[in-house]
Amino acid sequence: MSDRLRTAIRDVPDFPKPGIVFKDITPILADGGLFRECIRLLTAPLTGTGVTKIVGIDARGFIFAAAAAYEMGVGFIPIRKKGKLPWSTESAAYKLEYGEATVEIHTDAIAPGEKVALIDDVLATGGTAGAAVQLIRKCGGEIVLAEFVIELGFLGGREKLAGTRTASLLIY
């Protein structure tokens, strides 16, 4: 199946800026059978782990994480950019190529000791995913697995998730 996923992903050169080859996941989303299979592949390793929540990262991660949570019959928790959540939040900052960004989670989203999975579309430099892991741990959550549809292995993002079990459907 990963061959079908790999074939469906479209390379978009020079997006969002010159020299970047963007991995476009929208063809997976547009194909109902392929999207369903992608969600099945993401949820399979979570079966029997006791996961009660799936955390998704703003914005494309919401698509995969929410669908996986629905498929498993567990809760979905959004991690959003600073200032987008309406309740009391925990925040974590991370470095960007130029500057810094902050993501947040509701303080009551995860109970201490609760088993959660983190799902996102792409693991690149690991800044956002690393901040998400930090937030889950601040809330007292136990991260069973951090999963990604695509991992850009040459960027070394997995290193920022040290100590977290990590898996990716496709690695470039």
N, C-alpha and C positions, 0 to 999 in steps of 0.2 A: 504493500500500500504506500509506503514512503516514496516509491518511484512515481506513483500517481500524484502525490502531493508535490514532490519536487518538480515534476513536469508542469503542474498547474501554476506554480509560483512564477510570476513575471518579473524579469529584471527591467528596471527603469533607470537608464543611465542619466547621470547628472541631476539627480533629484535627491534631496531638496536643494543641493548646490553642486557646482561642478566637481567632478572627481568621485562622487558618491554613486554607488550602484544600489538603488533602493530595491528591496525584495518585497514585491507587492502580493499580499495575501488575498486580495479581493476576488481573484478567480476561484479560490477555494470556497469562499463565502457564496459565490454566485451559483455553485453547483451543489444542489441539495444533498445528493448522495455522498459527494466528497466531503462536504462540511460535516455531515453526520459521522462519517468514518473518522475524520480528524478528531471529533469530540470523543468517539469511542476509544481511539488510541490514547487520548489524554486521560480518560477516566479509568481505563483498564488497570493501570498500576495503583490506583487508589482504592480499588475494591478490597474490602476486608481490613482496611487500615484504621478504621474508626474515625475517619475525617468527618467533621460535622459542618464545616464551612469551607468555601472556596473563595479565596481572595483574588481579585482582578485589578490590574493597574490601568488607570486612565490613559488612553481611551480605547485603543484597539484590543487591549487585554480584556476589557469588559465583555466583548463579543464571545470570546472563547470560554472565559471563566464563568459567565452567567449561563451559557449553554451547558457547560459541564456540571454546574451546580444543579440545574434543572434535571439533567439526565440522572444524577445521583440522588436527587431528592433531598439535598442539603442546602443550607443557606449560602447566599452570595454576599460578599463584603467588598465594597469599592474602596480603593485607595485612589484619592483624587489630588489634583494640583491644589496648592494652597489657596484657601479662601472659597472653595467650592462646596464644602460640606457644611450643613446648617446647624450642627450640634457641637458639643464639646469635643475637641480633637487632640490627638497626639500628632506631632510633626517630626519629620526627619529631613535634613538638608543633604544634598549631594552635589558634587561638582559636575559641571558641564564643560564642554570644550572651552567656552569663554564665559566664566561666571559660575553661578550656583542656582539651583532650583530647590523647591521644597514640596514634599507630598505629605498628605494627611490621611488619618483614619479616625473614625469615631472612637472615643475612649471606651464605649461600652459594646463595641462590635464583636469582640472576642473575649470569652471568659478565661481567666487564668487556668492553664492546663488543657484548654480545648485544642483538639487536633485539627489543623488546617492545612490546606494545600494552596500554593501560590501558582497561578497560571497567567502567562502573558504571551503575546504574539511573538516577540523577538527579544533575545538576549544579545545585546551588543557590547557596550563597554561595561555594563553591569551597575552603573550608577543608580538608576531608578530601581532596579530589582534589589540591589543592596539596601537601599533606603526602605523598600517595602519589607524586607526581611527584618530590618531593625524595628520597624513599626509593629510588626506582628509580635516580635519578642517583647517590646515595651508593654504590649497589652497582656502579656503572659501566655500567648499562644505557642503551641508546639508545632513547628513546621515539619510535616511528614514528608513533603516533596515540593520542590519548586520546578515547574514544568514550562517549557517553551515550545511553540510550534517550530520556530527557527532559532538557531544559534549561530552567530557570526564568530566562530571559534578564533579567528585570527585577531580579534579585538580583546581577547582575554577577560571577558566579563565574568566568567565562571569563578575567577580568582576572588572577586568581591563577594562571592557567596560561600566562601570557605566555611566548612562546618555544616552546610546545608546540603542535603541530598538533592541533586539536580539532574534533570533529564531533558533532552530536546528531541523532538521528532526528526528534525533535519539539522545537520551541521554543515555549514559552508566554511 
